[in-house]
Amino acid sequence: MVTVQVKWQGKKYGVDVDTAQPGETFKMQLFSLTGVAPDRQKVLVKGGQLKDDTDMAALGLKDNQILMMMGTADELPQAPAQPMRFVEDMTEDEVAKALEIPAGLTNLGNTCYMNAALQCLKAIPQLRAALAAHAPASAQADPRQGLVAALRHLLDQLGESGEGVPPFVFLQLLRQVFPKFAERDPQSGGNMQQDAEEFWTEMLTVLDHVLKGSGGSGAADRSVVEQRMSGSLVGRLSTEEAPEEPATERRGTFRKINCHIDKTVNHLSQGIRKGLEEVVEKHSDTLGRNAQYTATMQIERLPEYVTVSYNRFFWKTSESVEAKIVRSVKFPLDLDLAEFCTPELQEKMKPARAFLRDLEDRRMAERKLAKAGKEPAAAAGDAAAAALPPLPAAEIHPDLRADVGCNPSGMYELVGVVTHIGRTANSGHYMGWVRKEKGVGGPDPKGAGVPDTQHWWYKFDDDQVSMVTDEDILRLCGGGDWHTAYLTLYRAKSLE
């Protein structure tokens, strides 16, 4: 068997040639590829023109050898109703729409921190729905109303455009509400690089304030940020300086979980554990003076979306800069936060966790069948490949079922990453990485040479958008001068 390349009307066709068969068989292969009937074909080979009885073995064909073919199909194609357009003739906007690549955001002068974070916020459909349903109040009375209205308009533009969108209005209102984002570099005169985590925190605060209901305590009165992006903590505060002093309870809320980074932290789970420990100084009645207290916290409410902030920057006195910790801290595509929760919450989450473990086992079995070239349905009697119905709501703990926007399992999947490249907080570049959902947007890349991956991701380098794999995302763990995860956005695994 030899594979040759046949050129016809400017195109190349790879054809597997069985040299034990005559020329007539080869012509029939070309007919199936080009529509040119064998009697219309003129295939040029060594010694002249290929004939039906030509001995293919005698031609001495080699792999990738190029053969020329002339001839027309039986029926000439009719002119299309719409003129054919080639990619090279399209604008960037038209190409992006044809391929269904999402639009990026134009960098308006060190605004990459904002662009990267906004692309990850856009990945939260419940937030987009809340923005669409919100009736904005007067922006004159409260500029935050105008900022949220500008965000809604900007996200709408990103959904409609195929090319870079310049966020002029949003940026102007952002700097009006938060003047620090308008700071200028005294040396260059240009806009200073800002912190993506700080922008993320401020935006969630604004969104929580503006998108609240009437101010009551019911689910309808809570903002999407409070419902789906905020959790609660409980812990005990004690001091080793006065071990006889009773520990006191401490409670708090969070919109992000901190990943503390030091020389002992190699994995996200280690950093989270350290981040849940806090040392504070407060007055001790027992000692009659201030003392160092340690607060060890546990999670008692998990939201549907969890933001993890990696404590990458610290103040370096010798150079008077916020230097970056480049240490590698590996983070998973699937995150389980149950070990950081209170025993009470862990008990409530057991039914949902058991369901998700069963579901994942079945999906793994299906992937193995797919790699073996079998369809799951073809494996008759294989219970592992059978469809699993959604978890009945009645099986979810009543407290979790009634808590709109919580995560009843503690199990998450990664959907967004904000990365930073550079050695200081006031320099470098930010990018956003957002998971492409299957069945949403354009088709997943396929074909020879395309890497195998469970999920594809959009890489947002301002207005330059491309696609990468799971493996590329896992390389964002740090340890060098490549992009390093600074914020990761996790979404609760679906119980369907």
N, C-alpha and C positions, 0 to 999 in steps of 0.2 A: 504494500500500500504506500502510495506517494501522495503528498498534498501539494498541489500546484495553485498558482494564482492566475486567474483568467481575466484579462482586461477587456471590457466591452463598454463602449459609449462613456468613457471616463470613469467607470466603476471597476472595482476589483472584487472577484468572487473566489473564495477559497474552496477548492474542489478536491475531495479524496478520490484518487484514481486507483482502481483495481487493475493492475497491469496484466492480470490473467484474462480480462475481458476485452472484446474488440472495441474499435473506435465508436461503433454505434451506441454502445452503453454509455460512453463518456458524453456523447452528444445528447442523449436523453437526460443526463444529469444537468447539462447546461440548459436544456429546454425548461426543466423544472425551476431553475434559478432565474432565468432571464425572460422566458416566454417566447424565445426565438425557436421556431420549429427546426428540427434537424436538417431538413432539406434547404433551409435558408441560411444555415450556418456556414461560415468560412473560417475554420480554425487553422492558423498557421503553425506548423510544426516543422521539425527537422526533415528536410527532403521535400517540402511543399505543403500541400493542404491535406488536413485530416480527412480520411475516408471512412466509410462504415466498416470496412473490413481491415482497417489498419491494425497491425499488431502493436498494442500499446507498450509491451515489454521491450520491443525493438527500438523504441524511441529514446531510451536511456533517460527518462525524466528524473529530475531531482527535486527534493523538497524546496518549496518556495520559488521554483522556476516560473517565470512569467510567460504565459501564452496569450496571443492576440486573437480575438474573435471579431468578425464583422457579420452584419446581418440585422434585419429588423423583425420585430414581432409581427404576428399575423395581422393584428389590428393596431393601428397607430392610436395612442391614447388621445382622448378628447381634451381640448383645452379646459382647464378647471374654471368653475364659475367665478372663483376669486383668484387673482394672480398669485402664483407661488412666491413665497418670500423666504429668502435664505437668512440664516442666523447673522451672517456678516453684513446683511443689509438692514438689520433691525437696530433700533436704539437700545440702550441698556435697559430702559423701562420695559420695552416689549420683550426682550430676551428673558428678563427676570419673571415677567408674567407668564410667558410660555412655559418656563421651567418651574413655575410656582415657588421660586425662591423668595423668602420674606425680605422686606426692605430693611436697609440699615439706616443709621442716623448720621448726618453730616457732622464732622468735628468743627465746632465754631471757635476753636482756639482753646486747647487744653480742656475740652469738655468730654473727653473719653470716659472719665469716671461716671458721668451722668448717663452717657449713651449705653455703657455696658450694663449699668444697674437697671435702666428703663427696659432693656430687652428682657431681663429676667422678670421684672414686674409684669410685663406683657404676657408672660407664660402662665399667669394665674387667671384662668377664665372667670372665676367668681369675682375677682376684682374688676375685670372689664365689664361684667354684667352689672355690678354695683355702680360703676361710673355711668353706664348707659342709662340706668334707672334714676340717677340722682338729678333732682331739679335744683340747679345752683342758685344760691342767694346772691345778693348784691356784692360784687367784688369791691365796690368802693368802701362798703362798711367793713369788709373783711377780705384782705388781699389773698388769703388762703383759699377762699372760694374761687377766685380767678385762676389760681394755680391749678386747682383740681379740674376746673373746666378746661384749662389749656392741656392738661394731661389727657383728658378724655379725647379731645380733638386730635392730639398728636397720635394717640394709639389708633384712632380711626384712620388717620392718614397712613400710618404704617401698614394697616390692613388693606388699604386700597392701592397703594403705590408699589411699583416694582423697582424703584431706584431710590437713592439716598434722600431722606427727608431732612431738611434743615429745621431744627427745633427753635427757631428764632423767638416766637412768642413765649413758649414755655420757659426758655432760658431767661428771658427778660423778667418774667414774673417770679421765677425762682430767686433771682438776685434781688428782687424787690422785697420778697418775704424773708430771705436769708442773705443779707449783704456780704457775709463772709465768702460766699461763692463768687463774688465779684472782685475779690482781691487781685491786685496787680503785682507783678514781680518788679521790685524797685530797680533792678539792674537792666532787665530786657524791656520793661514797659508793657509786656504782654500779660495775659491772664495767667495766674498761678495754677499749678496742678492742685486739684483738690482730692479729698479722700472719698472713695466710693462707699465705704461703710458708713461714713458720716452722712452722706447724701441719702443713703438707704434709710437710715434711722430717722432723719428729719422728714422724709417723705411719708413714712409710715405714721409718724406722729400727726402730720397734716391730714392724711387720709382718714385716720381714726377720728379726728376732730370733726372734719367736714361731713363724713358719710354716716355719722351717728343718726339715730332716729329722734324720737321726742325727748330722749334723755332719761327714759325709764330703765328698768332692770330686765325687761323681757327680751327674748331673742330678737324681736323685730326692732328693738331700740339699740341693739349693739351693732357696731360697724362691722364690715367684712374683715377689717384688720383685727378687731377684738375677737370675733368669732373664729376666724380661720388661720390667723397668723400669730396669736398670742397664747401663751401658756401660763401656768402658775406653779410656784415652788413653795415648799415648806421644809424647814430645817430646825436645827437646834444650835444655839449660840452658847459657847462655853469658853472658859479660859483655864489654861494650865497653871497660871499664876495663883489661882484660888480654886483648887480642885474640889473643895467642900462647897463651893457656891453652886446652887442648883442651876442647871441649864435652862435657858428660856427658849420658847418657840419663836421662830422667825418666819414670816411669810413674804412673798413677793410675786411679781409677775414678770414675764419676759416676752420680748419680740424677737430675740435672737439668743442662741446658746453660744457661749464663748468656748473656743478651743484654745486653752493655754498651751504655749509652746516653750519648752526648755530642753536641755540636753538629754532628758530622759524620755521625751515624747517622740514616738515614731509613728503612731497611728492616731486617727481621729478619736477613737474611744478613750485613749489615754488622756488626750488633751481635754476632752469633755469632762472626764472625772476630775481633773485638776481645776477646770474652770468652775465646777460646782462647789469648790471650796474657796472661801473668802476670809481674809484676815482683816478685822476692823479694830479700831481703837475706840473704846468708850469707857465711861466712868464705872468703876466697880464699887458698889456699896460695901462689899465685904472688906476690900482693901482700903477704901477711902481715897482712891486715886484712879487715874486712867490705867487701863491694862489692855493687852492684846487679846482679842477674842477671835476664835475660829468658828465660822458658820459653815456647817456641812449641810448642803441642800439636796433635796430630792424633788423630782417632778411629780406633781399631783394632778396636772391637767396638760395633755398634749394637744396642740392644734393640728389641723389638717396640713398646714404648711409650716415647716421649721426652717429657719435661717440659721446657719452656723457661721459665726465670725471667727476667723483665724487671727489670733493676736500676733501679727507679723512685725509690727513696728515698735520700737522703743527709743527713748531719748538717749542719744550718745553724747555725753557731756564734752568729751575731748574734741569733737568736731561740730558741736552745736547743731546737730541734725537728728531727725527721726530716722534712724537706721533700720534696715530690714533684716529680719531673721529668715535666712534662706533655707533653713533646715528642711529636709524632706519629711512631710507628714502625710502618710497615705490615707486616703478617704475612699469609702466603698461606693459602688453604684446603688447598693441596697443597704440601708441603715436600720438597725434595730435599737431603739432607745429604752426598751423595757428594763434593762439592768439599772437605769438611772431613775426609775420611778419608785414611788412609795409601794410597800407591800400591798396596800389596799387597791391601788390602781392596777398593779400586776395581776391581782386576782380577778378583777373585773374584765381584763383584756383577754383572758384565757380562751373563750370561745372563738373570738375573731382570729386570734393567733393560730389556733389549731386549724381553722378553715384555710388560712393563707398558706400554712405549711403544706397542707394536702394539695391545694391548688398548684403550688410551685412544683411539687413532686410530679404532678400530672403533666405540667408544661415541660418539665425536663424530659419526661418520657416521650412526649411528642417531638421535641427537638432531636432526640436520639433517633427516632423513627424517620424523621425528615432527612437527617444526615445519611441514614442507611438507604435512602431512596424510596421509603414507604410512606404512604399516606396514613395518618392516624386512624381513619375510618376503615382502612384495609386490614388493620390488626384486630380481626374479630375475636371477641372474648378478652381482649386486653383491657382490663378495668382501669389501668393507669392512664389510658388514652381517652377514656370516656369523658364526655362533657360534665362539668360540675356545676350544678345550679347555684345561683347566688345564695349567700348566707341569709336565712330568714331573719327579718328584723327582730322577731320575738326572741331569738337566741342571743342577741346582743344585750349586754347588761342594761337594765332600765335607766340607770344614771347616765350611761354613755349614749344610749339611744335618744335621750331627751336633750343631750348637750349638742346643739347644732354647731357644726364646724370643728368638732373634736376628732381625734384619731382614736378609734376604739381598739386598735391592735398594737400600736407602738412601732409598727413596721412601715418603713418609708422607702421611696425610690428617688434617686437624684434626677432633677429636671432642669437645674440651672446652676451656672458657675460664673462668678466674676473673678477675673484674674488680674494680677499686676506683674509687670516686668520692670525691673529697675532696682536700684540699691537704696533709695530713700523714699519717704512718703511724698516729698515735694517734687519728685521727678519720675521718669518712666512713663508707662503707658498701661491703660486698662483695656480689657476686652471682655465681651460677654459670650457665653456658650450655653445654648438652649437646646434641650432634647427635642427632636422631631418625633411627633407622635405618629404611629403607624396609621395609615388611612387618612391622614391630615396633610394638606399641602400636596406637593408633587410626589411622584413615585420614588421609592428608595432606589439608589443606584444599583444596577445589576450588570452582570456580564463578566467576561474573562478579565482577570487581573484586578477586579474589584474586591477589596478586603472583606472578610467575613466579620460581621458585627451584629449584636442583638439590636442595637439602636443606632440611628444616625443622629448627628448633632449639627446645629447651625453655629458656625463660628462668626461672631459679629465683631469685626475689626472696624469700628465706626460704620462707614457706609459700604465697606467691602465685606461681602457675605459669602461664605463657602461652607462645605460640608465635611465633617470629620467623623471618626468612629469612637466607640467606647474606649478603645485602647488609647486614642489620642487624649481623651478626657482624663484617664487615669494617670497620664504623664504630667498632669498639672499639679502634682503633689509637692513640687519644690526640690531643693537640693542642688540647684544650679542657677544659671542666668536665664532660663526659659521662663515662660509665664507660670505663675504660682497662684494656686487657689487662695483667694482672700475672703470670698463669701461663697457658700454653697447653699442652694435652695433644694430642700427635700419635700416631697409630696407623699401623703398617706397612701398606702397601697389600697387599691380598690377591692371591695368585697364582692365584686361581680365578675 
